[in-house]
Structure formats: C-alpha cells, structure tokens
C-alpha cells in the first residue's frame, strides 16, 4: 500500500481474469473468472477484486514517489534483503532497490503489480543508459499474495509496510507476519495514518477507524515491547496534504521502527 495519490491524499494502497502479469510470482488464491465481485472465504468482499477495481479507475493511483517516512528511516540503513508488504504500484520497492536492497515486494492486487513491474522496467532502462557496465539488472521479486495468508520463505534485514489500511483486511495479521520475518539485527518499519488525524474529506475512513492504528497499538499487537526488540522510533509525525478539491490540512503519520535483538 503505497501512499501519495497522484491528485489527493488517500489511504492504502493495495488481471482479475486468472492471468499473471509477467515478472512476478503468484501466491495465494486471487484469480477470479466469474461475474460480479467475488466473496472472501469469510463471506466478505474479496480484497484482490476490490483493489484491482480501484486501480483500474485511474491510470496511476499513486504519485510514483517513495513514502517520505521510508526515505527518512531506511535511508541510513546498510542495504541487504528487504521485504515490503503492500507494495502497490512499486515506488517504495523501486526506491529500495536503487539504494542497493534486494527486495521482495508483495501485494494483493495483480493490476498494481503489473504496473509496478512496468515502472521498474522503465527505471532500469533509464539507469542502464548511464551505467558504465551496460544493462542494470532487477533487484525486485514481485509477488501476488493474500496478505492474510502469505508467509515468507526467508528472513530479512528490513521489513517494511507503509499505510496498510483496508476495510477488507485486518492489519494485525499481515503486520504480525512482517514482524516475524525480521532476522536478528534486522529492522521492522511500519508507517500508517493516525486514527485521530485523518483528513476531513475521508468521511468513509472515519466510519472504519479499526483500519488504522496508533504507535502504541503496533507495539502491543506486534509484541514489540518484549526483550527481543529494541524500539528505535515510536512517534507520530505531522504532514501537510491536499484534498481532491484542493483543500489543505495536516494529518499525522504513525511511525514505528524497531530492531530485532534475537
């Protein structure tokens, strides 16, 4: 779930015809060939179809820029293996790869991942033009998965999730998976909208406050207060945003960064 919509601030991110876009692996059960939106196993709306449809409403849903809290918190880390849950159209994963990280980028939407892979190829082509040793190779593995069921096959030096907010998803499940995927000495970085500082034009978001979390919620639900974790950043940062009609306001990003000690 990337942030920075192209025209206004919103939440989340996250071919519904059974086709896999070239360049990433499919995990979980997301293909849908029937008529009308499918239902999830629990009887609710299928998240993959909801987000595929949302992405189809615009040629680009997000700005294409990396999230500022990711740049601020991960910019000084030594590159290694990174995992991003909810990668959307790929701006954060691409930025991490450009910093030298080998990235596994996971999202529920096939439409988003197809765009992400396309954006990566465009960046690689630009970088290759200026590279002294020829063509620049990909550092990103794009994976299609149900974030409530997906389990990583490795541990990572950095695990990040930015704005994982969706009515179709209980954030606790994938973020617990994220925390479990951090190797000893590695970093967990979670960023989201503060539930008390949402934009006033997002009326529907106020009806679903359980989509959002505070820093204390993250510490409690992810077990970050235990002896195996060292909390590095636990804060809420204000940020100006512009609404769909040009209205301006200030929201707050919840930022939690922790190091796994053991």
LINVEN-V180349 format. One record per pair of residues at least 6 apart in sequence whose C-alpha atoms are under 6 Angstrom apart, sorted by the first residue. I is the first residue (numbers start at 1). J is the second residue. D is the distance in Angstrom with one decimal. If there is no record, write none. Layout:
I | J | D
I | J | D
This chain:
1 | 12 | 4.6
1 | 13 | 3.4
1 | 14 | 4.7
1 | 86 | 4.3
1 | 87 | 5.2
1 | 88 | 4.9
1 | 162 | 6.0
1 | 163 | 5.7
1 | 164 | 5.4
2 | 13 | 5.1
2 | 88 | 5.4
4 | 62 | 5.3
4 | 63 | 5.3
5 | 61 | 5.5
5 | 62 | 3.7
5 | 63 | 5.2
6 | 62 | 4.8
6 | 63 | 4.2
8 | 242 | 5.7
8 | 243 | 4.9
8 | 244 | 5.0
12 | 163 | 5.3
12 | 164 | 5.4
12 | 165 | 4.7
13 | 88 | 5.6
14 | 51 | 5.6
14 | 86 | 6.0
14 | 88 | 5.2
15 | 110 | 5.7
15 | 111 | 5.9
16 | 31 | 5.6
16 | 32 | 5.5
17 | 32 | 5.5
17 | 33 | 5.2
18 | 31 | 4.4
21 | 114 | 5.4
24 | 142 | 4.4
24 | 143 | 5.3
25 | 143 | 4.7
26 | 143 | 5.7
26 | 144 | 4.5
27 | 144 | 5.4
27 | 145 | 4.5
28 | 145 | 5.0
28 | 146 | 5.6
38 | 46 | 5.6
39 | 45 | 4.6
39 | 46 | 4.8
40 | 46 | 4.4
47 | 168 | 5.4
48 | 108 | 5.3
48 | 109 | 5.2
51 | 109 | 5.8
52 | 109 | 5.3
52 | 111 | 5.4
64 | 91 | 5.2
65 | 91 | 5.6
66 | 91 | 5.1
66 | 92 | 4.6
79 | 100 | 5.5
79 | 101 | 4.8
80 | 101 | 5.1
80 | 157 | 5.8
81 | 101 | 5.8
81 | 102 | 4.9
81 | 156 | 5.2
81 | 157 | 5.3
82 | 102 | 6.0
82 | 103 | 4.7
82 | 156 | 5.5
82 | 157 | 5.9
82 | 158 | 4.6
82 | 159 | 5.7
83 | 103 | 5.7
83 | 104 | 4.8
83 | 105 | 6.0
83 | 159 | 4.7
84 | 105 | 4.8
84 | 159 | 5.9
84 | 160 | 4.9
84 | 161 | 5.7
85 | 106 | 5.1
85 | 161 | 5.1
86 | 106 | 5.7
86 | 107 | 4.6
87 | 105 | 5.7
87 | 106 | 5.8
87 | 107 | 5.5
88 | 112 | 5.2
89 | 112 | 5.0
89 | 115 | 5.6
89 | 116 | 4.3
90 | 116 | 4.4
97 | 139 | 5.7
102 | 139 | 4.9
103 | 140 | 4.7
104 | 140 | 5.8
104 | 141 | 4.8
105 | 142 | 5.0
106 | 143 | 4.7
106 | 144 | 5.8
107 | 144 | 5.4
107 | 145 | 5.9
108 | 144 | 5.6
108 | 145 | 5.1
108 | 146 | 5.4
124 | 136 | 6.0
128 | 134 | 5.9
128 | 135 | 4.6
128 | 136 | 5.1
147 | 174 | 5.6
148 | 173 | 5.8
148 | 174 | 5.7
155 | 181 | 4.8
155 | 182 | 5.5
155 | 183 | 5.2
156 | 182 | 5.1
156 | 183 | 5.4
157 | 183 | 6.0
157 | 186 | 4.2
158 | 186 | 5.7
158 | 187 | 4.7
158 | 188 | 5.9
159 | 188 | 5.0
160 | 188 | 6.0
160 | 189 | 4.7
160 | 190 | 5.7
161 | 190 | 5.1
162 | 190 | 6.0
162 | 191 | 4.8
163 | 191 | 5.8
163 | 192 | 4.2
165 | 211 | 5.3
176 | 222 | 5.5
184 | 260 | 5.1
184 | 261 | 5.4
184 | 262 | 4.9
185 | 260 | 5.4
185 | 261 | 5.6
186 | 259 | 5.6
186 | 260 | 5.7
187 | 258 | 5.7
187 | 259 | 4.6
188 | 257 | 5.5
188 | 258 | 5.2
189 | 256 | 5.8
189 | 257 | 4.5
190 | 256 | 5.3
191 | 254 | 5.4
191 | 255 | 4.7
192 | 253 | 5.6
192 | 254 | 5.1
193 | 253 | 4.9
193 | 254 | 5.9
194 | 214 | 5.7
194 | 252 | 5.6
194 | 253 | 5.8
194 | 254 | 5.5
195 | 212 | 5.4
197 | 251 | 5.0
197 | 252 | 5.5
198 | 251 | 5.8
215 | 254 | 5.9
219 | 225 | 6.0
228 | 260 | 5.9
228 | 261 | 5.0
228 | 262 | 5.1
229 | 259 | 5.7
229 | 260 | 4.6
229 | 261 | 5.4
230 | 258 | 5.5
230 | 259 | 5.1
231 | 258 | 4.4
232 | 257 | 5.5
232 | 258 | 5.2
233 | 256 | 5.3
233 | 257 | 4.9
234 | 256 | 4.8
235 | 255 | 5.4
236 | 252 | 5.9
236 | 253 | 5.4
236 | 254 | 4.4
236 | 255 | 5.9
237 | 252 | 5.2
237 | 253 | 5.1
238 | 251 | 5.6
238 | 252 | 4.2
239 | 250 | 5.4
239 | 251 | 5.4
239 | 252 | 5.8
240 | 249 | 5.8
240 | 250 | 4.3
241 | 248 | 5.8
241 | 249 | 5.6
241 | 250 | 5.9
242 | 248 | 4.5
